[in-house]
């Protein structure tokens, strides 16, 4: 028999968070093709990025990114798994090349700095911080 296997279906949509879509009305073929093209089915990190992304944005935004950039949909997205605002602030402090003596670090509010730096494009999600720069 040619064509799509009638038995093909995606069973674990409960793992894909998005409160803006009714999964009962999502066509399985469209869902599968979008997930396959995005690379999230073959790459654990991309899957974690997707779940974090869908906490902040909606499925249609994700689909639009995949339609535009394919498997590189996440080129302007950075996921800091396990980070809180303080960890993110420390990371950004180091990324921007700031150098201060270690004892002075106790006097810097890295949490406030992280929130300030991420104000325009970073958001807290269940398992970390996600930057969406696009």
N, CA, C and O atoms as CSV, one atom per row, in Angstrom:
chain,resi,resn,atom,element,x,y,z
A,1,UNK,N,N,0.840,-1.180,0.000
A,1,UNK,CA,C,0.000,0.000,0.000
A,1,UNK,C,C,0.883,1.241,0.000
A,1,UNK,O,O,1.796,1.348,0.819
A,2,UNK,N,N,0.628,2.164,-0.895
A,2,UNK,CA,C,1.396,3.402,-0.992
A,2,UNK,C,C,0.763,4.483,-0.128
A,2,UNK,O,O,-0.411,4.407,0.232
A,3,UNK,N,N,1.568,5.488,0.196
A,3,UNK,CA,C,1.049,6.630,0.936
A,3,UNK,C,C,1.317,6.532,2.417
A,3,UNK,O,O,2.180,5.774,2.861
A,4,UNK,N,N,0.583,7.290,3.158
A,4,UNK,CA,C,0.767,7.387,4.599
A,4,UNK,C,C,0.129,6.182,5.286
A,4,UNK,O,O,-0.991,5.785,4.963
A,5,UNK,N,N,0.847,5.625,6.216
A,5,UNK,CA,C,0.346,4.503,6.996
A,5,UNK,C,C,-0.840,4.979,7.832
A,5,UNK,O,O,-0.722,5.942,8.590
A,6,UNK,N,N,-1.970,4.312,7.697
A,6,UNK,CA,C,-3.168,4.714,8.425
A,6,UNK,C,C,-3.014,4.559,9.932
A,6,UNK,O,O,-3.756,5.174,10.697
A,7,UNK,N,N,-2.063,3.750,10.360
A,7,UNK,CA,C,-1.854,3.509,11.787
A,7,UNK,C,C,-0.944,4.556,12.426
A,7,UNK,O,O,-0.778,4.563,13.645
A,8,UNK,N,N,-0.353,5.437,11.621
A,8,UNK,CA,C,0.561,6.450,12.127
A,8,UNK,C,C,-0.208,7.488,12.938
A,8,UNK,O,O,-1.172,8.081,12.453
A,9,UNK,N,N,0.221,7.697,14.155
A,9,UNK,CA,C,-0.348,8.766,14.962
A,9,UNK,C,C,0.664,9.161,16.029
A,9,UNK,O,O,1.557,8.390,16.381
A,10,UNK,N,N,0.507,10.357,16.524
A,10,UNK,CA,C,1.379,10.836,17.584
A,10,UNK,C,C,0.596,10.723,18.876
A,10,UNK,O,O,-0.483,11.299,19.018
A,11,UNK,N,N,1.143,9.987,19.800
A,11,UNK,CA,C,0.407,9.661,21.006
A,11,UNK,C,C,0.711,10.600,22.164
A,11,UNK,O,O,-0.175,10.872,22.974
A,12,UNK,N,N,1.925,11.099,22.266
A,12,UNK,CA,C,2.334,11.821,23.460
A,12,UNK,C,C,2.279,13.331,23.279
A,12,UNK,O,O,3.289,14.010,23.464
A,13,UNK,N,N,1.121,13.865,22.923
A,13,UNK,CA,C,1.021,15.319,22.827
A,13,UNK,C,C,0.861,15.950,24.193
A,13,UNK,O,O,0.958,17.170,24.326
A,14,UNK,N,N,0.614,15.130,25.224
A,14,UNK,CA,C,0.526,15.684,26.565
A,14,UNK,C,C,1.867,16.288,26.975
A,14,UNK,O,O,1.903,17.188,27.814
A,15,UNK,N,N,2.967,15.809,26.399
A,15,UNK,CA,C,4.285,16.337,26.709
A,15,UNK,C,C,4.574,17.660,26.024
A,15,UNK,O,O,5.565,18.320,26.337
A,16,UNK,N,N,3.723,18.048,25.099
A,16,UNK,CA,C,3.911,19.309,24.379
A,16,UNK,C,C,2.959,20.329,24.978
A,16,UNK,O,O,1.744,20.243,24.806
A,17,UNK,N,N,3.524,21.284,25.676
A,17,UNK,CA,C,2.727,22.286,26.380
A,17,UNK,C,C,2.356,23.415,25.434
A,17,UNK,O,O,3.229,23.992,24.786
A,18,UNK,N,N,1.097,23.727,25.349
A,18,UNK,CA,C,0.631,24.928,24.664
A,18,UNK,C,C,-0.842,25.094,24.974
A,18,UNK,O,O,-1.681,24.359,24.453
A,19,UNK,N,N,-1.149,26.044,25.808
A,19,UNK,CA,C,-2.530,26.245,26.216
A,19,UNK,C,C,-3.355,26.969,25.155
A,19,UNK,O,O,-4.571,27.089,25.300
A,20,UNK,N,N,-2.707,27.457,24.081
A,20,UNK,CA,C,-3.427,28.229,23.081
A,20,UNK,C,C,-4.007,27.367,21.961
A,20,UNK,O,O,-4.695,27.887,21.083
A,21,UNK,N,N,-3.743,26.066,21.974
A,21,UNK,CA,C,-4.211,25.222,20.878
A,21,UNK,C,C,-5.035,24.065,21.427
A,21,UNK,O,O,-4.735,23.521,22.489
A,22,UNK,N,N,-6.048,23.708,20.708
A,22,UNK,CA,C,-6.849,22.542,21.061
A,22,UNK,C,C,-6.277,21.364,20.275
A,22,UNK,O,O,-6.498,21.246,19.070
A,23,UNK,N,N,-5.545,20.500,20.962
A,23,UNK,CA,C,-4.860,19.388,20.304
A,23,UNK,C,C,-5.837,18.413,19.664
A,23,UNK,O,O,-5.452,17.659,18.770
A,24,UNK,N,N,-7.087,18.411,20.101
A,24,UNK,CA,C,-8.071,17.511,19.513
A,24,UNK,C,C,-8.344,17.860,18.049
A,24,UNK,O,O,-8.771,17.006,17.272
A,25,UNK,N,N,-8.097,19.109,17.681
A,25,UNK,CA,C,-8.365,19.540,16.316
A,25,UNK,C,C,-7.098,19.691,15.480
A,25,UNK,O,O,-7.169,20.136,14.334
A,26,UNK,N,N,-5.956,19.334,16.027
A,26,UNK,CA,C,-4.694,19.392,15.285
A,26,UNK,C,C,-4.618,18.163,14.389
A,26,UNK,O,O,-4.791,17.038,14.856
A,27,UNK,N,N,-4.361,18.376,13.118
A,27,UNK,CA,C,-4.236,17.255,12.192
A,27,UNK,C,C,-2.914,16.540,12.469
A,27,UNK,O,O,-1.857,17.171,12.434
A,28,UNK,N,N,-2.954,15.239,12.742
A,28,UNK,CA,C,-1.729,14.501,13.099
A,28,UNK,C,C,-0.617,14.603,12.063
A,28,UNK,O,O,0.559,14.672,12.422
A,29,UNK,N,N,-0.973,14.612,10.785
A,29,UNK,CA,C,0.037,14.703,9.730
A,29,UNK,C,C,0.774,16.038,9.812
A,29,UNK,O,O,2.000,16.085,9.715
A,30,UNK,N,N,0.022,17.116,9.991
A,30,UNK,CA,C,0.632,18.450,10.095
A,30,UNK,C,C,1.539,18.538,11.323
A,30,UNK,O,O,2.648,19.066,11.252
A,31,UNK,N,N,1.054,18.016,12.443
A,31,UNK,CA,C,1.839,18.009,13.674
A,31,UNK,C,C,3.136,17.235,13.482
A,31,UNK,O,O,4.213,17.730,13.813
A,32,UNK,N,N,3.035,16.031,12.952
A,32,UNK,CA,C,4.208,15.186,12.751
A,32,UNK,C,C,5.201,15.833,11.789
A,32,UNK,O,O,6.400,15.850,12.066
A,33,UNK,N,N,4.729,16.357,10.679
A,33,UNK,CA,C,5.622,16.972,9.692
A,33,UNK,C,C,6.345,18.188,10.276
A,33,UNK,O,O,7.534,18.382,10.020
A,34,UNK,N,N,5.640,19.000,11.053
A,34,UNK,CA,C,6.267,20.166,11.685
A,34,UNK,C,C,7.329,19.725,12.683
A,34,UNK,O,O,8.436,20.264,12.693
A,35,UNK,N,N,6.996,18.743,13.524
A,35,UNK,CA,C,7.964,18.249,14.506
A,35,UNK,C,C,9.172,17.614,13.822
A,35,UNK,O,O,10.307,17.818,14.253
A,36,UNK,N,N,8.936,16.853,12.770
A,36,UNK,CA,C,10.035,16.200,12.053
A,36,UNK,C,C,10.946,17.237,11.404
A,36,UNK,O,O,12.168,17.159,11.529
A,37,UNK,N,N,10.357,18.202,10.718
A,37,UNK,CA,C,11.139,19.241,10.046
A,37,UNK,C,C,11.943,20.086,11.026
A,37,UNK,O,O,13.026,20.566,10.691
A,38,UNK,N,N,11.416,20.270,12.240
A,38,UNK,CA,C,12.089,21.106,13.233
A,38,UNK,C,C,13.293,20.418,13.867
A,38,UNK,O,O,14.163,21.081,14.432
A,39,UNK,N,N,13.346,19.093,13.774
A,39,UNK,CA,C,14.459,18.351,14.366
A,39,UNK,C,C,14.241,17.947,15.811
A,39,UNK,O,O,15.130,17.346,16.414
A,40,UNK,N,N,13.086,18.258,16.385
A,40,UNK,CA,C,12.869,17.957,17.800
A,40,UNK,C,C,12.672,16.464,18.066
A,40,UNK,O,O,12.831,16.011,19.200
A,41,UNK,N,N,12.329,15.702,17.036
A,41,UNK,CA,C,12.144,14.263,17.223
A,41,UNK,C,C,13.475,13.525,17.295
A,41,UNK,O,O,13.543,12.406,17.803
A,42,UNK,N,N,14.528,14.151,16.789
A,42,UNK,CA,C,15.844,13.510,16.726
A,42,UNK,C,C,16.867,14.124,17.671
A,42,UNK,O,O,17.994,13.637,17.757
A,43,UNK,N,N,16.498,15.173,18.371
A,43,UNK,CA,C,17.472,15.911,19.172
A,43,UNK,C,C,16.835,16.280,20.513
A,43,UNK,O,O,15.900,17.079,20.563
A,44,UNK,N,N,17.341,15.699,21.588
A,44,UNK,CA,C,16.770,15.942,22.921
A,44,UNK,C,C,16.827,17.411,23.319
A,44,UNK,O,O,15.883,17.931,23.913
A,45,UNK,N,N,17.942,18.089,22.993
A,45,UNK,CA,C,18.062,19.503,23.361
A,45,UNK,C,C,17.003,20.337,22.638
A,45,UNK,O,O,16.375,21.203,23.246
A,46,UNK,N,N,16.804,20.079,21.342
A,46,UNK,CA,C,15.790,20.822,20.595
A,46,UNK,C,C,14.395,20.564,21.174
A,46,UNK,O,O,13.555,21.463,21.210
A,47,UNK,N,N,14.159,19.338,21.621
A,47,UNK,CA,C,12.862,19.036,22.231
A,47,UNK,C,C,12.680,19.837,23.522
A,47,UNK,O,O,11.602,20.376,23.773
A,48,UNK,N,N,13.727,19.913,24.336
A,48,UNK,CA,C,13.647,20.702,25.566
A,48,UNK,C,C,13.431,22.180,25.247
A,48,UNK,O,O,12.669,22.866,25.930
A,49,UNK,N,N,14.106,22.663,24.205
A,49,UNK,CA,C,13.900,24.050,23.763
A,49,UNK,C,C,12.451,24.273,23.346
A,49,UNK,O,O,11.838,25.280,23.700
A,50,UNK,N,N,11.912,23.318,22.589
A,50,UNK,CA,C,10.527,23.423,22.136
A,50,UNK,C,C,9.576,23.511,23.315
A,50,UNK,O,O,8.696,24.372,23.336
A,51,UNK,N,N,9.736,22.639,24.293
A,51,UNK,CA,C,8.814,22.663,25.429
A,51,UNK,C,C,8.929,23.974,26.206
A,51,UNK,O,O,7.922,24.510,26.669
A,52,UNK,N,N,10.149,24.493,26.351
A,52,UNK,CA,C,10.326,25.792,27.014
A,52,UNK,C,C,9.716,26.911,26.167
A,52,UNK,O,O,9.062,27.808,26.699
A,53,UNK,N,N,9.927,26.856,24.865
A,53,UNK,CA,C,9.397,27.861,23.949
A,53,UNK,C,C,7.868,27.915,24.023
A,53,UNK,O,O,7.276,28.994,24.044
A,54,UNK,N,N,7.238,26.736,24.061
A,54,UNK,CA,C,5.776,26.699,24.064
A,54,UNK,C,C,5.170,27.118,25.400
A,54,UNK,O,O,3.964,27.347,25.485
A,55,UNK,N,N,5.984,27.220,26.433
A,55,UNK,CA,C,5.489,27.804,27.686
A,55,UNK,C,C,5.307,29.311,27.526
A,55,UNK,O,O,4.461,29.921,28.179
A,56,UNK,N,N,6.113,29.898,26.649
A,56,UNK,CA,C,6.144,31.353,26.482
A,56,UNK,C,C,5.353,31.795,25.251
A,56,UNK,O,O,4.619,32.783,25.295
A,57,UNK,N,N,5.507,31.070,24.179
A,57,UNK,CA,C,4.861,31.405,22.913
A,57,UNK,C,C,3.859,30.321,22.543
A,57,UNK,O,O,3.657,29.375,23.305
A,58,UNK,N,N,3.235,30.451,21.387
A,58,UNK,CA,C,2.209,29.497,20.985
A,58,UNK,C,C,2.678,28.617,19.820
A,58,UNK,O,O,3.695,28.885,19.181
A,59,UNK,N,N,1.906,27.569,19.572
A,59,UNK,CA,C,2.234,26.615,18.520
A,59,UNK,C,C,2.345,27.299,17.155
A,59,UNK,O,O,3.247,26.977,16.382
A,60,UNK,N,N,1.460,28.220,16.854
A,60,UNK,CA,C,1.507,28.875,15.535
A,60,UNK,C,C,2.793,29.675,15.366
A,60,UNK,O,O,3.315,29.756,14.254
A,61,UNK,N,N,3.324,30.273,16.445
A,61,UNK,CA,C,4.621,30.962,16.365
A,61,UNK,C,C,5.736,29.961,16.059
A,61,UNK,O,O,6.618,30.227,15.242
A,62,UNK,N,N,5.684,28.805,16.728
A,62,UNK,CA,C,6.676,27.756,16.482
A,62,UNK,C,C,6.589,27.271,15.044
A,62,UNK,O,O,7.608,27.154,14.363
A,63,UNK,N,N,5.383,26.989,14.583
A,63,UNK,CA,C,5.200,26.506,13.213
A,63,UNK,C,C,5.712,27.523,12.203
A,63,UNK,O,O,6.315,27.155,11.195
A,64,UNK,N,N,5.474,28.782,12.471
A,64,UNK,CA,C,5.958,29.845,11.584
A,64,UNK,C,C,7.491,29.848,11.515
A,64,UNK,O,O,8.069,30.001,10.439
A,65,UNK,N,N,8.140,29.679,12.669
A,65,UNK,CA,C,9.605,29.595,12.691
A,65,UNK,C,C,10.099,28.393,11.890
A,65,UNK,O,O,11.054,28.505,11.123
A,66,UNK,N,N,9.451,27.251,12.067
A,66,UNK,CA,C,9.854,26.038,11.348
A,66,UNK,C,C,9.614,26.205,9.849
A,66,UNK,O,O,10.459,25.814,9.043
A,67,UNK,N,N,8.488,26.772,9.471
A,67,UNK,CA,C,8.203,26.999,8.048
A,67,UNK,C,C,9.252,27.918,7.423
A,67,UNK,O,O,9.627,27.748,6.262
A,68,UNK,N,N,9.716,28.885,8.198
A,68,UNK,CA,C,10.696,29.858,7.694
A,68,UNK,C,C,12.118,29.310,7.699
A,68,UNK,O,O,12.852,29.475,6.725
A,69,UNK,N,N,12.515,28.648,8.811
A,69,UNK,CA,C,13.922,28.281,8.998
A,69,UNK,C,C,14.184,26.782,9.101
A,69,UNK,O,O,15.339,26.381,9.250
A,70,UNK,N,N,13.162,25.947,9.027
A,70,UNK,CA,C,13.353,24.497,9.110
A,70,UNK,C,C,13.982,24.078,10.424
A,70,UNK,O,O,13.574,24.533,11.492
A,71,UNK,N,N,14.980,23.208,10.338
A,71,UNK,CA,C,15.612,22.701,11.559
A,71,UNK,C,C,16.414,23.765,12.302
A,71,UNK,O,O,16.849,23.533,13.430
A,72,UNK,N,N,16.613,24.927,11.684
A,72,UNK,CA,C,17.330,26.035,12.334
A,72,UNK,C,C,16.375,27.036,12.966
A,72,UNK,O,O,16.742,28.192,13.178
A,73,UNK,N,N,15.159,26.611,13.268
A,73,UNK,CA,C,14.142,27.462,13.865
A,73,UNK,C,C,14.614,28.103,15.162
A,73,UNK,O,O,14.115,29.156,15.560
A,74,UNK,N,N,15.573,27.466,15.816
A,74,UNK,CA,C,16.020,27.927,17.135
A,74,UNK,C,C,17.310,28.737,17.096
A,74,UNK,O,O,17.968,28.905,18.124
A,75,UNK,N,N,17.677,29.240,15.920
A,75,UNK,CA,C,18.955,29.965,15.811
A,75,UNK,C,C,18.979,31.248,16.647
A,75,UNK,O,O,20.056,31.702,17.034
A,76,UNK,N,N,17.833,31.831,16.929
A,76,UNK,CA,C,17.762,33.041,17.756
A,76,UNK,C,C,17.153,32.760,19.127
A,76,UNK,O,O,16.651,33.666,19.792
A,77,UNK,N,N,17.204,31.491,19.541
A,77,UNK,CA,C,16.643,31.081,20.826
A,77,UNK,C,C,17.740,30.397,21.631
A,77,UNK,O,O,18.449,29.528,21.125
A,78,UNK,N,N,17.866,30.799,22.876
A,78,UNK,CA,C,18.875,30.201,23.763
A,78,UNK,C,C,18.175,29.779,25.048
A,78,UNK,O,O,17.519,30.579,25.715
A,79,UNK,N,N,18.331,28.524,25.368
A,79,UNK,CA,C,17.670,27.956,26.538
A,79,UNK,C,C,18.704,27.670,27.612
A,79,UNK,O,O,19.657,26.926,27.383
A,80,UNK,N,N,18.516,28.256,28.771
A,80,UNK,CA,C,19.408,28.076,29.912
A,80,UNK,C,C,18.698,27.165,30.919
A,80,UNK,O,O,18.098,27.626,31.890
A,81,UNK,N,N,18.786,25.875,30.655
A,81,UNK,CA,C,18.085,24.884,31.479
A,81,UNK,C,C,18.661,24.879,32.895
A,81,UNK,O,O,19.876,24.861,33.092
A,82,UNK,N,N,17.762,24.895,33.864
A,82,UNK,CA,C,18.160,24.844,35.269
A,82,UNK,C,C,18.602,26.176,35.841
A,82,UNK,O,O,18.971,26.247,37.013
A,83,UNK,N,N,18.574,27.223,35.052
A,83,UNK,CA,C,18.989,28.545,35.519
A,83,UNK,C,C,17.836,29.257,36.188
A,83,UNK,O,O,16.678,29.083,35.809
A,84,UNK,N,N,18.160,30.059,37.183
A,84,UNK,CA,C,17.220,31.039,37.703
A,84,UNK,C,C,17.772,32.399,37.287
A,84,UNK,O,O,18.775,32.472,36.577
A,85,UNK,N,N,17.119,33.482,37.727
A,85,UNK,CA,C,17.570,34.809,37.296
A,85,UNK,C,C,18.979,35.124,37.795
A,85,UNK,O,O,19.735,35.817,37.115
A,86,UNK,N,N,19.330,34.627,38.962
A,86,UNK,CA,C,20.682,34.868,39.480
A,86,UNK,C,C,21.732,34.165,38.606
A,86,UNK,O,O,22.750,34.761,38.255
A,87,UNK,N,N,21.482,32.914,38.264
A,87,UNK,CA,C,22.411,32.183,37.399
A,87,UNK,C,C,22.537,32.872,36.040
A,87,UNK,O,O,23.631,33.015,35.495
A,88,UNK,N,N,21.398,33.290,35.515
A,88,UNK,CA,C,21.387,33.973,34.228
A,88,UNK,C,C,22.160,35.288,34.310
A,88,UNK,O,O,22.925,35.620,33.405
A,89,UNK,N,N,21.960,36.030,35.390
A,89,UNK,CA,C,22.688,37.286,35.586
A,89,UNK,C,C,24.191,37.064,35.646
A,89,UNK,O,O,24.952,37.828,35.052
A,90,UNK,N,N,24.627,36.028,36.357
A,90,UNK,CA,C,26.062,35.691,36.409
A,90,UNK,C,C,26.590,35.345,35.026
A,90,UNK,O,O,27.663,35.796,34.626
A,91,UNK,N,N,25.826,34.543,34.306
A,91,UNK,CA,C,26.232,34.138,32.953
A,91,UNK,C,C,26.382,35.354,32.043
A,91,UNK,O,O,27.378,35.475,31.330
A,92,UNK,N,N,25.409,36.246,32.063
A,92,UNK,CA,C,25.459,37.434,31.215
A,92,UNK,C,C,26.591,38.363,31.648
A,92,UNK,O,O,27.251,38.972,30.806
A,93,UNK,N,N,26.814,38.473,32.939
A,93,UNK,CA,C,27.904,39.289,33.460
A,93,UNK,C,C,29.234,38.823,32.869
A,93,UNK,O,O,30.047,39.634,32.427
A,94,UNK,N,N,29.441,37.505,32.867
A,94,UNK,CA,C,30.672,36.933,32.313
A,94,UNK,C,C,30.712,37.045,30.794
A,94,UNK,O,O,31.765,37.314,30.215
A,95,UNK,N,N,29.554,36.837,30.143
A,95,UNK,CA,C,29.500,36.920,28.673
A,95,UNK,C,C,29.872,38.311,28.160
A,95,UNK,O,O,30.509,38.449,27.116
A,96,UNK,N,N,29.467,39.331,28.904
A,96,UNK,CA,C,29.772,40.695,28.490
A,96,UNK,C,C,31.194,41.109,28.858
A,96,UNK,O,O,31.610,42.238,28.598
A,97,UNK,N,N,31.928,40.189,29.462
A,97,UNK,CA,C,33.341,40.422,29.726
A,97,UNK,C,C,33.653,41.261,30.941
A,97,UNK,O,O,34.777,41.744,31.082
A,98,UNK,N,N,32.684,41.448,31.827
A,98,UNK,CA,C,32.959,42.205,33.039
A,98,UNK,C,C,33.874,41.395,33.951
A,98,UNK,O,O,33.660,40.202,34.167
A,99,UNK,N,N,34.878,42.050,34.473
A,99,UNK,CA,C,35.821,41.404,35.392
A,99,UNK,C,C,35.896,42.225,36.668
A,99,UNK,O,O,36.194,43.419,36.644
A,100,UNK,N,N,35.622,41.569,37.767
A,100,UNK,CA,C,35.796,42.202,39.063
A,100,UNK,C,C,36.441,41.178,39.991
A,100,UNK,O,O,36.324,39.975,39.756
A,101,UNK,N,N,37.104,41.627,41.018
A,101,UNK,CA,C,37.680,40.673,41.975
A,101,UNK,C,C,36.575,39.814,42.601
A,101,UNK,O,O,35.487,40.303,42.905
A,102,UNK,N,N,36.873,38.544,42.784
A,102,UNK,CA,C,35.889,37.593,43.307
A,102,UNK,C,C,35.229,38.034,44.614
A,102,UNK,O,O,34.019,37.859,44.755
A,103,UNK,N,N,35.971,38.601,45.581
A,103,UNK,CA,C,35.309,39.021,46.826
A,103,UNK,C,C,34.224,40.078,46.615
A,103,UNK,O,O,33.286,40.167,47.407
A,104,UNK,N,N,34.346,40.875,45.560
A,104,UNK,CA,C,33.339,41.914,45.299
A,104,UNK,C,C,32.051,41.349,44.711
A,104,UNK,O,O,31.020,42.021,44.713
A,105,UNK,N,N,32.106,40.110,44.205
A,105,UNK,CA,C,30.901,39.503,43.633
A,105,UNK,C,C,29.781,39.380,44.664
A,105,UNK,O,O,28.604,39.349,44.307
A,106,UNK,N,N,30.150,39.309,45.938
A,106,UNK,CA,C,29.148,39.215,46.997
A,106,UNK,C,C,28.295,40.478,47.100
A,106,UNK,O,O,27.230,40.456,47.717
A,107,UNK,N,N,28.748,41.569,46.506
A,107,UNK,CA,C,28.036,42.837,46.600
A,107,UNK,C,C,27.214,43.148,45.351
A,107,UNK,O,O,26.632,44.227,45.241
A,108,UNK,N,N,27.169,42.213,44.421
A,108,UNK,CA,C,26.402,42.417,43.185
A,108,UNK,C,C,25.131,41.584,43.251
A,108,UNK,O,O,25.173,40.397,43.574
A,109,UNK,N,N,24.030,42.195,42.951
A,109,UNK,CA,C,22.742,41.502,42.917
A,109,UNK,C,C,22.574,40.912,41.515
A,109,UNK,O,O,22.005,41.547,40.627
A,110,UNK,N,N,23.078,39.685,41.330
A,110,UNK,CA,C,23.037,39.047,40.015
A,110,UNK,C,C,21.603,38.736,39.582
A,110,UNK,O,O,21.307,38.719,38.388
A,111,UNK,N,N,20.726,38.493,40.533
A,111,UNK,CA,C,19.328,38.242,40.187
A,111,UNK,C,C,18.710,39.480,39.532
A,111,UNK,O,O,18.068,39.380,38.487
A,112,UNK,N,N,18.904,40.633,40.147
A,112,UNK,CA,C,18.375,41.878,39.581
A,112,UNK,C,C,19.033,42.180,38.234
A,112,UNK,O,O,18.371,42.632,37.300
A,113,UNK,N,N,20.338,41.927,38.141
A,113,UNK,CA,C,21.041,42.151,36.879
A,113,UNK,C,C,20.487,41.236,35.785
A,113,UNK,O,O,20.270,41.675,34.655
A,114,UNK,N,N,20.260,39.960,36.126
A,114,UNK,CA,C,19.709,39.015,35.149
A,114,UNK,C,C,18.353,39.456,34.646
A,114,UNK,O,O,18.085,39.396,33.446
A,115,UNK,N,N,17.490,39.902,35.553
A,115,UNK,CA,C,16.164,40.376,35.154
A,115,UNK,C,C,16.269,41.627,34.293
A,115,UNK,O,O,15.521,41.791,33.329
A,116,UNK,N,N,17.210,42.515,34.650
A,116,UNK,CA,C,17.399,43.746,33.885
A,116,UNK,C,C,17.892,43.440,32.472
A,116,UNK,O,O,17.360,43.969,31.495
A,117,UNK,N,N,18.908,42.586,32.369
A,117,UNK,CA,C,19.478,42.245,31.056
A,117,UNK,C,C,18.457,41.505,30.203
A,117,UNK,O,O,18.360,41.747,29.000
A,118,UNK,N,N,17.697,40.606,30.814
A,118,UNK,CA,C,16.742,39.802,30.071
A,118,UNK,C,C,15.390,40.440,29.875
A,118,UNK,O,O,14.485,39.808,29.331
A,119,UNK,N,N,15.229,41.680,30.307
A,119,UNK,CA,C,13.931,42.343,30.300
A,119,UNK,C,C,13.237,42.304,28.944
A,119,UNK,O,O,12.021,42.122,28.891
A,120,UNK,N,N,13.962,42.469,27.863
A,120,UNK,CA,C,13.340,42.573,26.542
A,120,UNK,C,C,13.141,41.229,25.845
A,120,UNK,O,O,12.237,41.094,25.020
A,121,UNK,N,N,13.963,40.242,26.160
A,121,UNK,CA,C,13.911,39.030,25.346
A,121,UNK,C,C,14.097,37.723,26.107
A,121,UNK,O,O,14.121,36.665,25.478
A,122,UNK,N,N,14.227,37.747,27.408
A,122,UNK,CA,C,14.370,36.515,28.179
A,122,UNK,C,C,13.183,36.374,29.119
A,122,UNK,O,O,12.687,37.355,29.674
A,123,UNK,N,N,12.741,35.142,29.285
A,123,UNK,CA,C,11.615,34.875,30.175
A,123,UNK,C,C,11.902,33.623,30.972
A,123,UNK,O,O,12.609,32.719,30.527
A,124,UNK,N,N,11.331,33.597,32.164
A,124,UNK,CA,C,11.475,32.430,33.017
A,124,UNK,C,C,10.442,31.394,32.602
A,124,UNK,O,O,9.276,31.717,32.372
A,125,UNK,N,N,10.882,30.156,32.511
A,125,UNK,CA,C,9.972,29.051,32.226
A,125,UNK,C,C,10.131,28.013,33.327
A,125,UNK,O,O,10.917,28.210,34.253
A,126,UNK,N,N,9.413,26.938,33.238
A,126,UNK,CA,C,9.384,25.968,34.329
A,126,UNK,C,C,10.769,25.439,34.699
A,126,UNK,O,O,11.059,25.253,35.880
A,127,UNK,N,N,11.612,25.197,33.722
A,127,UNK,CA,C,12.913,24.577,33.991
A,127,UNK,C,C,14.102,25.471,33.677
A,127,UNK,O,O,15.202,24.963,33.458
A,128,UNK,N,N,13.917,26.776,33.649
A,128,UNK,CA,C,15.048,27.646,33.380
A,128,UNK,C,C,14.645,28.992,32.820
A,128,UNK,O,O,13.559,29.509,33.084
A,129,UNK,N,N,15.561,29.544,32.035
A,129,UNK,CA,C,15.367,30.831,31.377
A,129,UNK,C,C,15.497,30.600,29.885
A,129,UNK,O,O,16.376,29.860,29.443
A,130,UNK,N,N,14.630,31.228,29.105
A,130,UNK,CA,C,14.722,31.121,27.651
A,130,UNK,C,C,14.805,32.520,27.056
A,130,UNK,O,O,14.014,33.404,27.387
A,131,UNK,N,N,15.786,32.700,26.165
A,131,UNK,CA,C,15.924,33.940,25.407
A,131,UNK,C,C,15.331,33.708,24.028
A,131,UNK,O,O,15.659,32.734,23.350
A,132,UNK,N,N,14.469,34.602,23.630
A,132,UNK,CA,C,13.901,34.564,22.281
A,132,UNK,C,C,14.248,35.900,21.651
A,132,UNK,O,O,13.575,36.905,21.884
A,133,UNK,N,N,15.300,35.902,20.855
A,133,UNK,CA,C,15.872,37.153,20.343
A,133,UNK,C,C,15.222,37.609,19.046
A,133,UNK,O,O,15.471,38.728,18.597
A,134,UNK,N,N,14.416,36.789,18.450
A,134,UNK,CA,C,13.808,37.158,17.163
A,134,UNK,C,C,12.487,37.853,17.363
A,134,UNK,O,O,11.836,38.234,16.390
